[in-house]
Amino acid sequence: MKKTFLLISAVCAWCLCANASDKPAPLYWSAYEYCYNDVNGSATANGYIPEEIWQKNIDWMAENLKSYGYNMICIDGWGDADGGCFTNQGYKNKHDKRWKYDYAYWSNYCRSKGMTLGIYINPLWVEKYFRGDAIVEGTQTTKLRDIVSDYQCGGGGNINFDWVDVNKKDAEKFVKNYINYYGSIGVTYLRCDFLSWFEDGKDRNPDFSTPCRRSVEDYQTALSWMKEACDENGITLSLVMPHLYNHAITERTYAPGSLIRIDDDVVFGSWKRFSEEGKGVKHDVWPTYHNAFDGFIYWSDIAGKNKNNMILDGDFTRLNTFANDNEKKTVISLQIMAGGPIAVSDQYSTIKDNLKFYQNEELLALHHENFVGHPLSNNVTDDKSLIWTGKAGECDYILALFNRDNGDKTYNIDFKEVFGIENPVEVRDLWEHKDLGKKTSVSVSVPPHGCFVYRLKAN
């Protein structure tokens, strides 16, 4: 059944047209898909990625996506957490004990391919292996066991690490030296997980909740230490599982310009996970909204170039799990419009014929320009939240029209009402790569789960 939406009026906030940082969000590959699924495609717990598979994906990315700006390779969780994977100072230096080479080796390998290495680790973790006599780097007598909390937070009491207590002597040295270590081997991205558990131990799943007495100031201190060390080392900081209480005021104040996860884990992927799971249902703890579409809409007001804004992270992209081209175009388009990262998790062995969606140079040009668009409403139940706009460069405007429904959706968009453009402008379809001529409006029927993205050349 067709739905018609006639846009009557809208206000566009042009002051929010670029990213908070000086560089765009990362375009990269993540090991997530392999780690989440075993070779038969079923979910697994603790699935490390073997080095031969890891290297094949690096080489595949270098050959197929590096030239488009995808210039980083990021490991994910699931590897070992025992002594064979850590330096003597307690820094994780290897994904798994079955790996022959450490992260320094793989950082150099990535650089030999024109890319860099990203790491999944939280420098607030002290693995229980180090409860013994390991000494905090830069001190004479402070042991790692001396800087951890004497109480548990999060995980339902079933985690294999202790949390750093920021009030303990030399805790700051450990956290910052951990990040300095990665900086020294050329790491450019740090993905810090389970921050909600550190902040207060709460989880939406009661089985993983272990509330604790940590103060708000402790969380603020931890964020500021990580942000300072990352900035000093040229590392992009990614905050995963943050509660984002009080509309992310703590994250925006103490780690401005960082990435923040705005949805639940991608797990099996698909349109259901991207747009339908928990649709419209808001939560008080992480994640505020379950699916990425809701998350991008709701948090859009803190994305952009303002001092305390953030980069919205919709988790990993598994295009091979979507049903059709319309869905795949929407996944890529929404992330570009929101100014977020695109984290490819498809692999050389699972990508099929989906590379072309990651290789749309006209959309990627927006990303490379630090473009950040915004919906006409950040109310996830409002149809105007499916109309995204932004300004690109000096004179161009971007218009994206989305359809989350199962039937066609018709839009009639008047450029004067939306952009204040008086005269006809050249309109280009960024997916069809076609000029549509000079227009003062567009009227289009968007197919189910599909989108149209237009570039309006006003000069």
N, C-alpha and C positions, 0 to 999 in steps of 0.2 A: 504494500500500500504506500503510495507516494505521500511524503510529507513536504509541505511547502513552508518556507521561512522567508518572509519579506523583511529585509533589513531596513528599518526606518531611520534609526540614528545610532551613532556610536561615537565614543571619544577614544582617541589613540594617544598613549603616553609616549611621546617620542624621546623623552629623557631616559628611557630604559631600552636603548637600542644596541648596547654592546655589553660584552662580558665584564664581570667585576675584575677579572685579572687582565694583565697585559697580553695574554696569549689565549687562544681559544681552548675550549675543553679538549681533552685528548681524543684522538681517533686511534684505536688499538685493537689488539687481539687478546682474548683471555682464555685460559685453559679450562674455564668453568665447565663447558659442555662435556669434555672428556672426563673430568673428575666427577661430575654429577652422574653420568651414565657409564655403565660398564660396556664391554664390547658388544653385548647383546641388546643394548638400548634400555635396560631396566635400571631403576635407581639403585645406587649402592652407597654404603657408608664408607668413608675413608678411602676413596678411590684415587690414589696418586697417579700422576701422568708419567709414563716411562720416558726416559730421555730421547729415545729414538722417535717417539711420536711427537714430543715437544719440538725436536729439531726439524722434523718434516713440516710442522705447522709454521715454524719460523721461516723456513725456506719458501714455503708456499706464499706466506704473507709478503715476503720481500719481492717475490716475482709478480704477484697479482694486485697488491693493494698499497704497497709502499709509495709508489709514484702518485697515488691519489691523496696522500697525506696521512695514511695509517702508519705511524712511525714508532709504535711501541708494542712490546710483547709483555704480557703480565701473567705471572703465575697466580694461582688461587690457593685455597686452603686444601685440606685433606692429607697433606704429607705428614711425615713422622714428626714427633715432638720429643725425641730422645737425644742423648748426648752426641750421637753421630751426625746430627744436623745443626750443631751450634758451635760457635767459637767459644773459647775459654771464658770470654766475658759475658756469655749468655745471649749473643745475637744469632738469630737463625741465618745460617749461611748456605743451606742446601734444602731443597724441597723434600727429599726423602733419602733414607739411608741407602736405598738401592741405586741412587744416582752416583755416577762416577765423578762428576764435576760439580763444583760449587757455583754460587751465584756470580762470583767475580768472573769465572770462566764464561758463563752464559751472557753476562753483561758485555764482555768483550766480543763474544760471538755476534750478539745483536748489533753492536756497533760496526762490526765488519760487514754487516748487511745494510748499513745505513739506518738502523733503528736503535732504540734504547730498551732497557729493562725496567719493568714495573714490578713491585713486590706487594704481596698480601701478607701483612703482619701487623700486630698492634704492639707498639713499644711500651705499652702499659702492662704487657704480659711478662711474668717471670715464670718460665716453665718449672714444674715441680722437680725436674731433674736437677735443678740448680739450688735446691734447698741446702746444699752442703756448704763448702768453703770457698766457692767462687767469689772473687773480689770485684767490686764495682770499679770499672776502669777509671783511672785518674785519682783513685784513693789508695791509701795504704792498708786500711783495716776494715773498711765497710764491706760487709758480705751481702750478696744478693738476698739472702734470707732475712737481712736486717731492714730491707726497704719495702717489704710487702705488708699488706693489710693482715690483721689477725682475724678477719672475718670474711666470709664468702659473699659474693654478689652475683646474682643471675645464674642461669644454667641449671637451676634445680639442684645445685650442689654436685653436679657431675661434670665439672670441667677440669682439665689437666694442667691448669696454670693458676698462679696466684696473681692478684692485682697489685700493682705498685701503689703504695700509700704516699701520696704527694707531700705529706707532712713529715715524712721520715728524712733524716739527714742523707744527703747524696742521692736522693731519688731523682732529682732533676738531672744530675750528671748521667745517670743510667739512661733515662728517656732520651735525652739529647744526644748522648754518645751512640745510642742505638741507631738513631737517624743519621748521625755523622758517619757511621760505618757504611751505611748504604750509599750515602753521598760519595764516599771515598772510592767506591767501586763503580760509580757511574749510573746508579739508579735514579730515575727521574719521576717516579710515581710511587706513592705509598698509600695503600688501601687498608684503612684501620677498621676492623670489624667489632661488633658486639658492644658498641659504645653505650647503648641503653643499659646493658648489664653493669657497666662501670658506673654510670650515673646514679642509678638507684636500684638496680637488680631486678626491675620489673620487666615482664614479658607478657604479651597478649595471651600466650599459651601458658596456663598455670603450671604445667609440668616443667617449664623453664624459668619460672619466677623464683627468685630468692631475694626478696627485698632487703636492703641494707641501710645502714645509717650514714652513708657518705653524704657530705654536705654539698650544696650547690657550688660553693667556692672551690671545692676539690675538683669538680668537673671543669670549672672554668680554668683553673690552674693547669690541668692536664692538657686541655685544648690549646692554651697559650704556649705551653712548652713545645708541643708538637708543631704548631704553626710556625713558631720562631725558628726551630731547627730546620724545618722543611724549607722555609724561605732562604735561610742562610746557605742551604745546599742546592738551591734551584730545583727542589722536589715539589711536585704538585700533591697536595694533601686531599685524600678522599675519606669522608666520614661516613661509615656504614652503620646502619641500625641506630641512628640518633633519634631520640624521642621528639626533638624539635619543639619542646615545650614553649609556651608563650610566643608562638609563631617564630620559633628558631632564634629568639633574641640572644641566647647564650652562644650558639654557633656563629651567628652573624657578628657578634661583638668580639669573640675571642679567636675565631678562625675565619675571618672574612675572606671571600673569594675562593673558598674551598668547595669541593664537590660535596653534596649531601644526597644520600639515597632517599628517594621520595616514594618508594613502593616496596612491596615484598619481593622475595627472591624470585627469579625467573623460572626456576626449576624446569618443568617440562616444556616451557614455552607455550606457543599457540596464541590465537586471538583471545581465547578465554582468559589466559593469564594476563595478557596485555590490556584488555579493555573490559572484561566481563566479571572477573572474580571480585566479589564484594562490591560491585558497582554502586557508587553513591553512598556507601556506608562509611562514616567518619569514626575514627578511633582516637582515644585520648593518649595512647602510647604508640610507639613505633610498630608498624608504619601507619601514619595518619589515614592513608587510603591504601587499599590492598593492591590495586592495579596501577600500572604506569600512567594510563590515560588520565585517570582521576588525579593522580599525584602531580603530573605536569600542569594540569589546569589549576589546581588549588594553590600550588606553591609558586605559580608564575609571577606573583607580585613581588617576590624577593629575588627574581632572576634579573640580571642586567648589570649596568656599569656603576650603579650607585655604590658608595663606599662600603656599606655593610651588606651587600647582596651576595648571593651564592650561585654556584653552578648546579643545576638540577640533574641528578643522575638517575636514570630509569632502569638501572641494572643492565645485564648483558642481553645481546641480541642473537637470537637463534632463528634466522630466517627460514631455515629448512623445516621448521615446525609449523609454519603458517600455511593456510589452505590455498591461497591464490595470490595473484599479483597485486590486487587491490590492497589486501592486508599488508603485504610487504612494502608497498609504496607508503602506506600510512605510517608504519613503524619507523621508517627512515625519516619521513617528512616531519613527523611530530618532534623527534629528537633534534633535528636541525632547527626547526622553528623555535624550540624552547632553549636553544643555545647549549644543549647538553652534549655529553660525550656519545660516541658510537663505539661500543665495545663488542666487536665481532667475536662470537663464540662458536659459529660454524667452523668446521675444520676442512682441511684439504680432502678428507674422505667423506664429508657429509654435505658439502656446500651445494652439490648438484649444479643447477643452472642459475643460481641466485647471485653470482658475483656482480651482475650488472646493476643490481639495486644498491650495492655499496659503492658503485663506480659512477654515479650520476654527478658529473663534474659541475653542472650548473647549480645543483643543490649544495655540493661541497664548497663551491665558491662562497656561498653565504657563511658557511662555517669558518672558512679561512679569513673572512672579513670580520670575525668576532661578532657576527650577527646574533641578536637575541630578539625574538618576537614575543608577542603576548596575546592571549585571547581577549575578546571584548568583554568577557566576564570570567572571574575565577570561581564562580559558583558552578559546581560540577553538574547540577541539574538544569542549568540554563542553556538553551540552544545556542546562545551567543558565545558560549565557551568553546564551540566548535569552529568559530571564525577567528583565525589568528592573523595578526598584522604586524608589520615592522618596517623600519626604514633601513635601506642598504646603501652605503656610500653617501654621496652628496645629494643625489636626486632621485634615486630609485625607491620604490615601495614594494613590499612583499605582501601577498595575500594568499592565505591557505584556507581551504574549506574542507572540513572533515565530516565523515558520516559514520557514526558508531552503530547505526541501526541495521536491521536485516532487510529493509526495503529502501528504495531510492529516496533521496532527499534533495529537494530543489531549492536553490538559492538565487535571489535577485539582489545583486550588490551594486549600489550606486557609488561611484568613486568620490563624488563631491561630498556625499553624506559621511563616508568613512574617512577619506583622506583629505578632504578639502580641496580636491583637484578640480579646477573649473573647466579646463579644456580637455579634449580627447588625448589619450596617451597610448603609446605603443604597449601592447600586452603580449607577454611571452609565456607559454606553457612550459614549465621547467621539467616536466616528465616526458612530454611529447617532443620537446625541443623544437617547438614551432612558434613562429610569430603569428599572432592572431589579428594583427592590424591595429589601427587606432580606435580606441573605445572610450566611452564615458561610464560604462558599466559592464558587468558580466551576468549572464543568466545561465545557470548550468544545473544539470541533474547529476548528483554525485552517487555512484553505485554503492551498494551495501559494503561497509567496512573500507570504503575507498576515500580518495582525496583528490583535490586539484591544488596545485601550487603555481601562482602566477608572479611574474616580475613585471612591474609597471614602470616604464621609463618615462619620467615626468619632464625630462629636458631633452 
